[in-house]
Amino acid sequence: MKYTRLITSLIFSGLITIGFSQEKVKLYPGKIPNSVNADNKEYADGLVVFKVSEPELSIFLPDNNTKGKTAVIICPGGSYTGLWMVKQGYEVAEKLRQLGVAAFVLKYRLPDNRTCIDKSIAPLQDAQRAIQLVRENADKWGINPQRIGIMGFSAGGHLASTAGTHFNKVLIPDTNAISVRPDFMILVYPVISMEPDLTHAESRNNLLGASPSKEKLDLFSNEKQVTAQTPPTFLIHAGDDALVPVENTLRFYEALKAQGVSADMHILSEGNHGFLVDPALSVWFDYCAEWMREKGLINAKMKIYEKQ
């Protein structure tokens, strides 16, 4: 079994190296906050990474040297069990890069009592640190520090929406008082709520445990955490999603609207979870890119991503 995992990991690494060109940086320069001194047991099975305990960013910069670029930090999904780093990470980052956007794929810690003091906040700490790190290096990477957004898929959408609603409580060292608020959010078939009638149970249990308190449920039900300061948001979901109910997106949109936050929402007739079939498969990224263009986040002269 260990031998099989090793071979799979090597194949996975090879696919990434061949298919995508990127620089990787560790998220933290020293000790990882809220971490336990435990062995790193990360492994890949197919195109999914499990047991992540050492977070990092993969950097996709456009070929041009234009200053003031928009940046997007991408949070892959995987039920807080694993991370779909390719389909919900590197592939999307490459599409954004072709639009002139600086993209950063976040390999965040997966909640685990073996490696975390408080597993419920570890992914959020990493999302906050990713935003902080990109802002710290805005000049180096040619980024406008006021145009740094976060994007998430499924459970990664929960993490992204948490970053966009919990930024007033900074959970990482912040000596230079750099804002960890994303300037916009892009949420793709996201888990939003931890409420039993809405949530994806596996994501909730992995993050909060099997019997979370009502306080924890409310805190991480992000439709309840929206304020007037929540960033502008793009939401997209399939009505036939059998894994994460579309009501997650509907409730979040309602909460944004109630607070006067700019929000665009697309509910597609078919696509299921993961946007595996049309129309969702074919159109979701074009809708996203058009929203970014309308918000001034993409140059109006830039072409929509051309499908391969």
N, C-alpha and C positions, 0 to 999 in steps of 0.2 A: 504493500500500500504506500509506504513512504517513497519507494523507488518510483512508483507510478506518478505520485505527486511531484517528485523532483523533475521527471521528464516533462510532465505537463507544464510546470513552471518555466522550464527552459524553452519549451515551444512557445508559451505565452510571451515570454520576454523577447524571443526572436521575432514574433509577429509584430510586436510593438516597435521594435527597432527598425524592421524593414518597412513597415507601413507608415510610420509617422516619425517626423524629425522633431525632437524636443529636448530641452534642457530640464533637468530635475533638480530641485533644491529642497533641502530639509526645511520643515516648517519652523522649527525652533533651533536656535543656535546652540543651546545647551540642554539642560534637563527639561523634559516635557512636563508641563504643569499637570497636576492631578494624576500623575502616573505612579505605578507601583514598579519596583525593580523586579522585573520578570523577564524570562526568555522571550525573544521574538519568535513567534510560531506562525508568522504569516506564510500563506501558500496560495497558489493559484490552481483552480480546477476549471479547465476550459478557459473561458474569457472572464471569469469572475475571481476576485481576490477576497480571501477570507482572513479573519483574525488579524486585521491591521492594528498594530500598536505603535508604529513609528510613522507619523504622518509626513507627507511631502506634497509639493506642487510640481506639476509638469507644465512647462511654459511653451506656448505656441504664439510666436510673434509674427506679424505680417512682414512680408519681404521689404516693404518700403520703410524708410526711416522717418516717416511723418511724426511730428510731435502732437501731443494732445489727443492720442487715441482713446477710444472707449475700451474698457476692460471688462471681461466677464469671468467670474470664478464659477466653475461647474462642479456640482455635487452629484456624482452618480448615485443611483438607487441600488436597492438590494435588501430591503426589509430590515436594515440595520444588522443584517447577518453577513452579507458580502457586498462587494462593490462591482457593478458592471462597468468596468473602467473603459472598455472599448466603445460599445454601442452608445452608452450614456455619458461618455467622457471624451476620449480621443477623437472619435469620428465627428462629434459635434464641435469640438475645439477646432478641428481642421476646417470645417465649414465656416465658422466664425472668422478664423484667420484669413480665409479667402475674401471675406467681406471687409477686411481692414481692421478687424477687432483683435485686440490682444486677449488671448484666451488662456485660462489657467485651470487645469484639471486638479481638483483637490482629492487626494487620497487621505481621507479622514479616519481617525480611530473608530473602530467599531466597539460598541458598548460591551464591556467585559469586566466582571468583578476581579478577574485574575490580574488585569493590567491597569485598572483604574481605581482610584479611591472612591469617586462618585461617577459611575458609568453614565448617568443620565446627562451630565453636562460635558462630557469629553468631546462628542462631535461638535457641539456648539463652540467650545473653546477653539477647536481647530478652524472652524469657519470664521470666527472672529480674528484669529491670528492670520488667516489667509488674506482677509481684507486689509488688516493692518500691514502685513508684509508688502502687498501690492502698493499700498499708499506710500509706504516708506521708500519704495524703489520706483516711484512714478517717473522721476526724471530719467533714471537709468533706462527704463523700458519705453520711454516716450508716451506716457499715459497721462491723461487728464485726471488728477486725483479726485475730481468731483463728478467723474463719470465711471465709477467702478460698481458694477452690478453683480448679482449672484443669481445663479440658475440651478434648478434642481429637478430631478426626476424621481417620482414615487417617494420612497423614504428620503431620498436626497432632496425632494421638494419640501418635505417636512423640515429638514435641516435648513434649507434656504429660507423658508418662511419663518423659522425660528430666529435666524440671523436678522431678518427684517422686522421682527416684532420684539426682540429682547435686547436690542443694542444699548439700551440705557444702563444695563448692568454688565459691566465689562468683567469677564471671567479670566482674563489673562494679564500678565504684567503689561503696564501701559505707561511707562516712565515719561514718554514724550506726549502723552495725551492725544494720540492719533485716533480719530473717529473710527469705530468699527461698524458704523451704519452703512449698509449698501445703499447706493443711489437709486437703484431700481431692482426689481425682482422679475425673473422669468420662471414660472412654475408649470411643469409639464406632468400631467396626471399625478398631482401631488397628494400625498397623505398630509392632511392639515390638522385634523382633530384626533384627540385621544379618547373622545367619548365613545362608549361601547356601540352605539347605534350607527356611528360614522366611520370609525377608525379601521385600519388594517391591523388585525389583532397581533400578527407576528411582529410587525414593526413596533407596536406599543409595548409588547412583552419584552422584546429585546432591549428597548431603551429604558423602560421604567420598571420592569419586573412584572411578575404574574399578578400581583395584588397591590397596585399603586394606590396611594392615598388620593382622596378627592382633590386635595391641594395640588398634588403633582399632576393629576389629570387636567385640572383647570389651567395650570401653568403652561403645560405643553400642548394644550388645545389652542392653536394659534388664531383661530377665528375669534377667540375671547381676548386676545392680546393686541388687537388692532387699535391704533390711535391715529390722530390727525398727522402724526409724524412718520407713519409707516410709508415706505417708499412707493412710488408708482409701480404698478404690477401688471404683467401679462400672464394670463391664465389660459391653459388649453387642456381639454380632457375629452375622452370619448364617452358618449352616453351609455354604451354597452360594456363599460369596464366592469368585469366580474370580480376583480380583486380589490381595487380601491374605489369605493362608491363615488360617482360623480358629484354627489352632494357635498363632498369635501371642497371641491372647487366652487360650487354654488354658494355655500355658506361663507366662504372666505370673500367672495365677490360682494355678497350682501354686507358683510362687515366693513369692507373697504368703502363701499358706497355710502354707508351710514356715517362714516367719518370724513367723507368728502375727499377721499384719496383717489387719484386718477387710476382707473383700472380698465383693461380690455379683457374680455372673456370670449373664448370660442368653445362651444360644445359641438363635437363632431358626431355624426350619426353612428359611425362604426370605426373600429380601430382596436377595441379591447385594451387591455393593459399592455403597455409597451408599444402601442401603435404598430401592430404587426401587419395590419391590412389597410387597404384604402377605404375611405378617403384620408384617414389620419396619416397613414404612412407617407403619402405623396405630398401633402400640403402643409403639415404642421410647421416645418422649418421656414417655409416661405411666409406663412402668416407671422411668425416670430420676427423674421427679418424686416417685413414691412412695418411692423409696430416699432421696431428700433429705428427705422428710417423716419417714420412720422414723429418720433420723439427727438429727432436730431442726433441720435446715437451712431448712425451710419451716414456716411457721405451720400447725398442724394444722387450723385453721379455713379456710385458703385452699383454694379450689377447684382441682382439676386443670385445667390449661389446656384451654379449650374450643376445639375445632377450628372453623375458619372454614368 
